Amino acid sequence: MTAAQMATALKREVGVVRRDGRELLANLQARNRAHAITRAWQYQILTADQVIAWLR
């Protein structure tokens, strides 16, 4: 999803979603969104059950 799509789905301002995304990347020391997923998996923040639920 784009930041605008996430903001609409979450009923939040686009700027807030973008800010939170930047903070998440910084906290995970990730270079991009795909790298953030990898880092979250490495830190065991993201679980297999969550991924399976998202894919359904």
PyRosetta script that sets phi, psi and omega in degrees:
from pyrosetta import init, pose_from_sequence

init()
pose = pose_from_sequence("MTAAQMATALKREVGVVRRDGRELLANLQARNRAHAITRAWQYQILTADQVIAWLR")
pose.set_psi(1, 150.7)
pose.set_omega(1, 173.3)
pose.set_phi(2, -83.1)
pose.set_psi(2, 168.8)
pose.set_omega(2, 178.3)
pose.set_phi(3, -61.3)
pose.set_psi(3, -39.0)
pose.set_omega(3, 179.9)
pose.set_phi(4, -65.2)
pose.set_psi(4, -41.3)
pose.set_omega(4, 178.6)
pose.set_phi(5, -65.0)
pose.set_psi(5, -42.9)
pose.set_omega(5, 178.3)
pose.set_phi(6, -63.2)
pose.set_psi(6, -42.2)
pose.set_omega(6, -179.7)
pose.set_phi(7, -61.2)
pose.set_psi(7, -42.1)
pose.set_omega(7, 178.8)
pose.set_phi(8, -64.8)
pose.set_psi(8, -46.2)
pose.set_omega(8, -178.8)
pose.set_phi(9, -63.8)
pose.set_psi(9, -36.0)
pose.set_omega(9, -177.6)
pose.set_phi(10, -92.5)
pose.set_psi(10, -5.0)
pose.set_omega(10, -177.5)
pose.set_phi(11, 56.5)
pose.set_psi(11, 49.4)
pose.set_omega(11, 178.3)
pose.set_phi(12, -129.3)
pose.set_psi(12, 165.3)
pose.set_omega(12, 177.6)
pose.set_phi(13, -72.5)
pose.set_psi(13, 146.0)
pose.set_omega(13, -179.2)
pose.set_phi(14, -60.5)
pose.set_psi(14, -40.6)
pose.set_omega(14, 179.9)
pose.set_phi(15, -60.2)
pose.set_psi(15, -37.7)
pose.set_omega(15, 179.2)
pose.set_phi(16, -67.6)
pose.set_psi(16, -42.7)
pose.set_omega(16, 179.4)
pose.set_phi(17, -63.7)
pose.set_psi(17, -43.2)
pose.set_omega(17, 178.5)
pose.set_phi(18, -63.5)
pose.set_psi(18, -43.3)
pose.set_omega(18, 178.9)
pose.set_phi(19, -60.7)
pose.set_psi(19, -47.1)
pose.set_omega(19, 179.9)
pose.set_phi(20, -62.2)
pose.set_psi(20, -37.4)
pose.set_omega(20, 177.7)
pose.set_phi(21, -64.0)
pose.set_psi(21, -43.0)
pose.set_omega(21, 177.9)
pose.set_phi(22, -62.8)
pose.set_psi(22, -41.6)
pose.set_omega(22, 179.4)
pose.set_phi(23, -64.8)
pose.set_psi(23, -40.2)
pose.set_omega(23, 178.8)
pose.set_phi(24, -63.3)
pose.set_psi(24, -45.1)
pose.set_omega(24, 177.7)
pose.set_phi(25, -59.8)
pose.set_psi(25, -43.5)
pose.set_omega(25, -180.0)
pose.set_phi(26, -64.2)
pose.set_psi(26, -45.5)
pose.set_omega(26, -178.5)
pose.set_phi(27, -64.7)
pose.set_psi(27, -34.6)
pose.set_omega(27, 179.0)
pose.set_phi(28, -86.9)
pose.set_psi(28, -4.7)
pose.set_omega(28, -175.5)
pose.set_phi(29, 54.7)
pose.set_psi(29, 46.5)
pose.set_omega(29, -178.5)
pose.set_phi(30, -105.5)
pose.set_psi(30, 148.9)
pose.set_omega(30, -179.1)
pose.set_phi(31, -86.7)
pose.set_psi(31, -27.2)
pose.set_omega(31, -178.4)
pose.set_phi(32, -156.2)
pose.set_psi(32, -178.7)
pose.set_omega(32, -175.7)
pose.set_phi(33, -65.0)
pose.set_psi(33, -39.8)
pose.set_omega(33, 179.3)
pose.set_phi(34, -64.9)
pose.set_psi(34, -39.4)
pose.set_omega(34, 178.4)
pose.set_phi(35, -66.8)
pose.set_psi(35, -33.3)
pose.set_omega(35, 177.5)
pose.set_phi(36, -62.7)
pose.set_psi(36, -39.2)
pose.set_omega(36, 177.9)
pose.set_phi(37, -64.0)
pose.set_psi(37, -43.8)
pose.set_omega(37, 178.8)
pose.set_phi(38, -61.6)
pose.set_psi(38, -45.2)
pose.set_omega(38, -179.6)
pose.set_phi(39, -65.3)
pose.set_psi(39, -41.1)
pose.set_omega(39, 178.5)
pose.set_phi(40, -62.0)
pose.set_psi(40, -37.7)
pose.set_omega(40, 176.9)
pose.set_phi(41, -65.5)
pose.set_psi(41, -44.2)
pose.set_omega(41, -179.8)
pose.set_phi(42, -61.9)
pose.set_psi(42, -38.7)
pose.set_omega(42, -179.8)
pose.set_phi(43, -84.6)
pose.set_psi(43, 2.6)
pose.set_omega(43, 179.8)
pose.set_phi(44, 60.2)
pose.set_psi(44, 31.5)
pose.set_omega(44, 172.9)
pose.set_phi(45, -82.4)
pose.set_psi(45, -34.7)
pose.set_omega(45, 179.8)
pose.set_phi(46, -103.1)
pose.set_psi(46, 130.6)
pose.set_omega(46, -177.4)
pose.set_phi(47, -112.7)
pose.set_psi(47, 163.1)
pose.set_omega(47, 178.1)
pose.set_phi(48, -60.3)
pose.set_psi(48, -39.0)
pose.set_omega(48, 179.4)
pose.set_phi(49, -61.7)
pose.set_psi(49, -38.8)
pose.set_omega(49, 178.3)
pose.set_phi(50, -65.6)
pose.set_psi(50, -43.2)
pose.set_omega(50, -179.6)
pose.set_phi(51, -63.3)
pose.set_psi(51, -44.7)
pose.set_omega(51, 179.6)
pose.set_phi(52, -61.8)
pose.set_psi(52, -41.9)
pose.set_omega(52, 178.9)
pose.set_phi(53, -62.6)
pose.set_psi(53, -40.2)
pose.set_omega(53, -179.7)
pose.set_phi(54, -67.7)
pose.set_psi(54, -32.8)
pose.set_omega(54, -177.5)
pose.set_phi(55, -76.5)
pose.set_psi(55, -14.6)
pose.set_omega(55, 179.6)
pose.set_phi(56, -81.5)
pose.dump_pdb("model.pdb")
